Amino acid sequence: MYHYETDRILLRPWRESDAETLFKYASDPEVGPRAGWPPHKSVEESLQIIRTIFSGEGMWAVVWKETDEAIGCVGYLPSTSSNLKIESDQAEVGYWIARPYWGMGICTEALRLVIDYCFGVKGFSTLWGTYFPSNPASGRVMEKCGFVDTGRETVCPNLEVGSDQPVRVMKMTRNLQIINQTCRTSQTSQTCRTK
């Protein structure tokens, strides 16, 4: 099993013991709708989401090392689960972070780790991402990681919130990621270890 980390965060599988913390942050009405899901209504709902949605391959808790608390989620959806029509060697990325941690670059750090995993371990050729135009900060996270705006908008009928609203479509290819990785001056050290 792979665990990825930077100086500040660790990506690890979700645990049932994260349910209370997940509820604390995912019940915030400013968080979920920006990512296409409704605020959580109870700890039990958060636990059910950990057991079903967050337990799948490619989903990690973003853990703030200073407190050892899960403060968000990052991951990828394979083509069979994607909100977009993509090829089988491609994936769609997604992420959210708790409001107290907004503006600290955490999503960018977490997404870079997922990009490295998707291209380096899974061997995907292309990664896709979407964001609501009303949430430009999410688009900036992808831009900082090397995604480019395709100029396309679409709707994602699978979303629980905003399924009728357009989303901007971003894209990154493996070749572009290698160039970005080579040119990028790392602000934090990133390591991968096997457990």
C-alpha positions in Angstrom: 0.0 0.0 0.0 1.3 3.4 -0.9 1.4 6.3 1.5 2.3 9.7 0.1 3.4 12.7 2.1 4.9 16.2 2.1 6.4 18.1 5.0 2.9 19.1 6.1 0.4 16.4 4.9 0.0 12.7 4.6 -2.3 10.9 2.2 -3.6 7.7 3.7 -6.7 5.5 3.4 -9.8 6.7 5.2 -10.6 5.0 8.6 -13.9 4.6 10.2 -12.4 6.4 13.2 -12.3 9.5 10.9 -16.1 9.8 10.9 -16.4 12.5 13.6 -13.7 14.7 12.1 -15.2 14.2 8.6 -18.6 15.3 9.8 -17.0 18.3 11.6 -15.6 19.6 8.3 -18.0 18.1 5.7 -21.1 19.5 7.5 -19.9 23.0 6.6 -22.3 24.4 4.0 -19.4 26.2 2.3 -17.5 23.1 1.5 -19.5 20.3 -0.1 -21.6 22.3 -2.7 -18.3 23.7 -4.2 -17.3 20.1 -4.9 -20.8 18.8 -6.0 -22.1 17.2 -2.8 -24.4 18.3 0.0 -23.2 19.0 3.5 -23.2 16.0 5.8 -26.1 15.8 8.2 -24.7 13.4 10.8 -21.7 11.5 12.0 -23.5 8.3 10.8 -23.8 9.7 7.3 -20.1 10.6 7.3 -19.3 7.0 8.5 -21.4 5.6 5.6 -19.6 7.8 3.1 -16.2 6.5 4.5 -17.5 2.9 4.2 -18.8 3.3 0.6 -17.4 6.2 -1.4 -14.1 6.9 0.4 -13.1 3.2 0.8 -12.6 2.7 -2.9 -9.3 2.6 -4.7 -7.8 6.0 -5.4 -9.4 7.9 -2.5 -7.2 9.2 0.3 -7.7 11.2 3.5 -5.6 14.4 3.5 -4.1 14.3 7.0 -2.6 17.4 8.6 0.5 16.0 10.2 0.6 18.6 13.0 -2.7 17.3 14.4 -3.0 13.9 12.8 -6.5 14.9 11.7 -8.2 14.2 8.3 -8.9 17.6 6.9 -10.0 16.8 3.4 -10.1 14.2 0.6 -8.2 13.8 -2.6 -8.2 11.1 -5.2 -9.0 9.9 -8.7 -11.9 8.2 -10.5 -11.1 5.7 -13.2 -12.9 6.0 -16.5 -15.7 3.7 -15.4 -16.6 6.1 -12.5 -15.7 9.4 -14.0 -18.1 12.3 -14.5 -16.6 12.8 -17.9 -16.5 10.5 -21.0 -12.8 9.5 -20.9 -10.7 6.6 -22.2 -9.8 3.6 -20.1 -6.2 4.7 -19.7 -7.4 8.1 -18.2 -8.7 9.2 -14.9 -10.5 12.2 -13.3 -9.1 13.9 -10.2 -11.0 15.5 -7.4 -10.3 17.1 -4.0 -11.7 19.1 -1.2 -10.2 20.6 1.9 -11.8 21.9 5.2 -12.4 25.6 5.3 -10.0 26.4 8.1 -7.2 25.2 5.8 -8.2 27.1 2.7 -5.6 29.4 1.1 -2.6 27.4 2.5 -1.7 25.5 -0.6 -2.7 22.1 0.9 -4.9 21.1 -2.1 -2.1 21.8 -4.4 0.3 19.7 -2.4 -2.2 16.8 -2.2 -3.1 17.0 -5.9 0.6 16.9 -6.9 1.0 13.7 -4.9 -2.0 12.2 -6.6 -0.7 13.2 -10.0 2.6 11.5 -9.3 0.7 8.4 -8.2 -1.6 8.4 -11.2 1.2 8.8 -13.8 4.0 6.9 -12.0 2.2 4.0 -10.4 -1.1 3.6 -12.3 0.3 4.6 -15.7 -2.6 6.8 -16.8 -1.9 8.7 -20.0 -4.2 11.7 -19.2 -5.8 13.2 -16.1 -8.9 15.3 -16.2 -10.5 17.7 -13.7 -13.5 19.9 -13.5 -14.5 22.9 -11.4 -17.5 25.2 -11.1 -16.8 28.6 -12.5 -18.2 30.0 -9.2 -15.2 28.3 -7.4 -12.2 29.6 -9.3 -9.8 28.6 -6.5 -10.3 25.0 -7.5 -9.3 25.8 -11.0 -6.2 27.6 -9.7 -5.2 24.4 -7.8 -5.2 22.5 -11.1 -3.4 25.2 -12.9 -0.6 25.3 -10.3 -0.2 21.5 -10.8 0.1 21.9 -14.6 -3.4 21.2 -15.8 -4.5 23.3 -18.8 -8.0 24.7 -19.5 -9.5 22.8 -22.4 -11.9 25.7 -23.2 -14.8 23.3 -22.7 -17.7 23.4 -20.3 -20.0 20.4 -19.6 -22.5 19.3 -17.0 -21.9 16.4 -14.6 -25.3 14.7 -14.0 -23.7 12.4 -11.4 -23.2 15.2 -9.0 -25.6 15.5 -6.1 -25.3 19.3 -6.0 -24.9 21.4 -9.2 -25.6 18.6 -11.7 -27.4 21.2 -13.9 -24.6 23.8 -13.6 -21.7 24.0 -16.1 -18.2 23.0 -15.0 -14.9 24.0 -16.7 -12.9 21.0 -18.0 -9.1 20.9 -17.3 -6.6 18.3 -18.7 -3.1 17.1 -18.0 -1.1 14.6 -20.1 1.7 12.5 -18.8 4.2 14.2 -21.1 3.2 17.6 -19.8 3.5 16.4 -16.2 7.1 15.3 -16.8 7.9 18.7 -18.1 6.2 20.5 -15.2 7.9 18.2 -12.7 11.3 18.9 -14.2 10.8 22.6 -14.3 9.1 23.0 -10.9 11.1 24.2 -8.0 9.8 22.2 -5.1 8.5 24.2 -2.2 8.1 21.0 -0.1 9.8 17.7 -0.2 7.7 14.9 -1.4 8.3 11.2 -0.6 6.7 7.9 -1.5 7.1 4.9 0.7 5.7 1.5 0.6 4.0 -0.1 3.7 
